Amino acid sequence: MELFQSLDLLSSLQKLGSTTAVANRHRMSQSTVSKQLAALQEQVGFAIVEREGRKLRLTNAGKQLVEKALPISRALQEALNPKLRRSVDSIAISLGVAESILSTWGAPLVQSAIRRTNNLDLSLHSHRGFLVLERVLSGEYPAGIIAGTSHIPKSIEVNTLGSEPMVIIMPPTHSHYLAKNDAEAKQIPLITIEENSGTWKSIASRVARYKKPNLIVSTWVESFTSAAAMCEAGFGPALVPFGIANLLRVPSSRITALPGINREIAFVCRKRTLEVPEVQNFLQALRQNFPLFERQTTGQN
């Protein structure tokens, strides 16, 4: 049980920065806090704390210890004593979120889920989707929110949150890209995300089957924001998630909905992470508050 308490103390130190503050929070002496942290460091065999001026901070190894071991510790404590009512610090979780999600509707979704989840201290990190997945696989991040599910290894838990419609946005001057009627439907050369992205892997087959108009990729770029910016500058139509078009306030007259072409949005994590009650509650809140894109895209061309 001392190991459990030591991990709680280390988590508190990460937030408070001094053993005095940790001692006050846990109602114990400063010397006891120092001794338990020293014993924990000796037990794990590497430095977990370092001094920064007058404050203490966790080393990178110490931070990873909290992120990986604390959820397991909390789960074990509850399993050993389900009736135990503990006054504990918030559990610290690093969450990676794909840029095209966090920069659009993802930020308010995560914020609403945090407000509905007790005892969860969440730190957000934004990267391209494949980097988020890599860091979840390596254990650097306990969890992530990404687009597409077909490319995710079986060792990762995939929890679908919902789906986001893909749309075509037309340049400000775009009449020459559109056919006058179904009989004249032609190929539309598109700017979109690179082939190795999770989104493209999840929609490629549906894009290939789509007719009227035929969708042909002419330019691959590394981000949806770049694709949309090129479209707005007149380079050509872009295939992007609805959230990107909405973020850039593209007029509905220049947005074309593509029925049946959506990208799946998933909360991904290791199985042990999902066993933590706070993470389960957070996931439930994400699902309950996931945007209803169908209402927003109704009426698009």
N, C-alpha and C positions, 0 to 999 in steps of 0.2 A: 504493500500500500504506500510505502514511502516513495517509491518510484512514481506512482501516480501523482502524488502531491508535488514532487520535484518538477514534473513536467508542467503542472499548473503554475508553479512559481516562475518557471522559465517563461511561460506564456505571458504572465503578468509583467515580468521584467521587460519583455519586448515592447509592451505598451507604455510602461511607466518610467523606465530608464534609471531607476535607482532601487537599491535593496531596502532603503527606508520606506519608500512608497509601497513597495511590495509587502513589507512587514505590516504596515498599517492596514492594507487591504485584507490581508489574511489573518490579522490579529495574532501575530507572533512576533518574537524578538528579531531584530535585524541580524544578530549573530546566528540564529537558527536558520534564517533564510540563506545567509552566506554559506553556512556549513552544508546545507542540503544541495545548493547549486554546485559547490565544490565537489561533493560526493558524486553528483550526477555526472559532472565533467570527467571525473576519474573513472566512473563506470563505463562511459561511452568511449573513452580513450582519445578524445580530440577536444580542442578548444571550442567552447560554446558561447563564451562571453569575452568581450574586450572593452577597454576603457576608451571613451571619447570625451576628452576634457574632464569635466566633473561628473559626467554621466556614464552609465554602462549601456552597451548595446550588444545585441547578439551577433555573433559571427555568421557568415553565410551558412556554415555547417550547423550552427545553432538554430537558425531560422528554418532550415530544412528538417531538423529534428522535431521542431514544434509542429510544422505542417504535416509531417508524416506520422509521428508517434502520438501526438496529442489526441487525434480522433480515435485511434485505437484504444488509448488509455481511457477516454471517456466512455467508449462503448463497453469496455471490460468492467468498468466500475458499475455501470448500470446493469450489466448482465449478472454480476456477482451480488448486487443488492438492488433489485428493481424498485424497491420502496424508498430508496435513499433519496432524500431531498437535500441537494447540495447547493451551496452558494458558490458558483464558479464564474470565472471570467468567460467572456465570449470566446468561442472557438475561432481560431485564425485560419482562414482559407484564402489562398491565392487563386483567382479565377481569370483564366485567359479568355478573351472574347475576340472573334474575328473582326477586323476593322470595319468591314462593310455593314456589320450588325451593330457594333457599339456606336458608330458614328451616326446612326440613323435612329431607328426605333428601339435599339437594344439598351441604350443608357436609361431611358425612363422605365423600361421593363425591369431591368436589374434593380433599379432604385425602389420600385414598388414592391418587388419581392423581398428586398432587404428589410423594408419597413414592416413586413408581415412575418418576419422570421426572428425569433428571440435568440439571444446568445450566439450570434454569428458576426464575426469581425471579418469583413470581406475586403480584400485588396484586389483592384482590377488592373489587368494588363491587356493591352491591345496589340495584336500582330496580324499578319496575314494568316488565314485559316490553317494552312499546313504547318506553320510554326507553332500555333496553339496546340495542334494535335501532337507534334513532336515533343513539346514540353510536358504534355500530359503523359505521353508514353515514357519519357525519361524520369518522371516523378517530380520534376521541378514545380509543376502546377498540379494540385490534386484534381482540378476539374477545368472544363472549358466549354464554351458555347461556339459552335461552328456550323457551317453550312455543308450539306451533303453527308450521306452516310455510307455510300457504297465502297468508299476507300478506307474505312476505319477497320483496323485489325480486330480480330475476335477477342483479344485480351482486354479490350476496352469496353466498358458498359456504355451502351447507346440508349439514351432516353429522349425520344422525339418530343419536341415542344409544339411543333406545328409546321406550317409551310408558308413561304413568302412568294407571291407571284413574280414572275419575270415579265418585263415589259420592254417594248421597243420605244425609245424616244427619238423623235425626228429632229434634225437641225432646224433652226429658226426659218430657213428657206428650204423647203423640202418637197415641193410639189412634184419634182421630177423623180422622186423615189417611189411614188405611189401609183399603183394601177388605178384606172378609172372604175373598173368593175371586176367581178370575179373572173370573167373570161380573159381579162388582160393581166391577171395576177402574174407577177414576175418575181425574179429573185431580188432579194434585198441584201446588199452587202453590209455586213454588220461589224462594228467594233465591239469587242467583248473581252471577258477575262481569259487568261491563258488556259491552255488545255490541261495543265497539271493541277488546276485548282479543284477543290472539293465541289464547288458549285457546278463547274462544267462537267465533271465526271458524273454528277447526278442528273444532269439535264441533257447531255449530249445526244442520247438516243431519241429523246422526245423532240429535240430541235431538228434532228435529221428527218424525222417522220412528218414534221409539220408542213402543211401545204397552204397555199393561198394566203399569203405569199410563201414562196420557198425561202428559207432562211439560210444564207451562206455567210460564213465568217470571212471577212477580208483582212481584218487586223486584230492581232492578239496583243493585249496589254496586261500589265501586272496588277492592276486594281480597277474596280468598277468606277471609282471616282475619276480616274484618268480617262476611262472610256466615255463617261458622261461629259467631262470637260472637253474632250475632242469633238464630241457631237455638238456641243453648244458653240464651239468655234467654227463649225461648218465642215468638219472632216467627213461626216457621214452619220447615218443612224447608229445607235448603240443599243445593245441588248444588256439590260441591267436589272437588278432587283427593284421592285417598286419603291422601297425605302430610299434608294439613291435618287430616283426621279423626284420623290416627294421632298427630300432634303434640299435639292437644287431648285425647288418650286417651278418645275417644268409645267407649263400650262397643259391642262387635260387635252386640249386640241392637238397636242404634239405627242401624246402618249397612246400607244397601241397595246391593248391587253392581248395576251396569248393564252387562251383557255387551255388548261391541261399542262402548261409548262410552269412548274413551281420548283423552288429549291427547298428541300427539307432542312429544318433547323433542329439541331440536337444538342443536348447537354451531355457531355462525355466525361467519363471519370473511371478510376479504378474501382473495382467492386468494394474494396474496404472503405473507400470514401463514401459510397452510397449507404453504407451501414450506419453512418453517423446520423442521429435523429435530426440535428440542425440542418444537415445537407438535404435530407429527405423533405423537410418542411420547406426549405428554399426551393427545391425542385417543384414541389406541389404549387407553390406561389407563382413560379415562372409559368407553369402550365395554365393556371387559372387566369393569369393576366396577359397571356399571349395575345398580340393584336389580331383583330378581326379584319384581315386585309380584304376579304370578299366585299365588305361594305364600302371600303375606300376605293376599290377599283371598279365598282359597278358604274356603268355609264361611260367608261373609257372607250375610245374608238376601237 
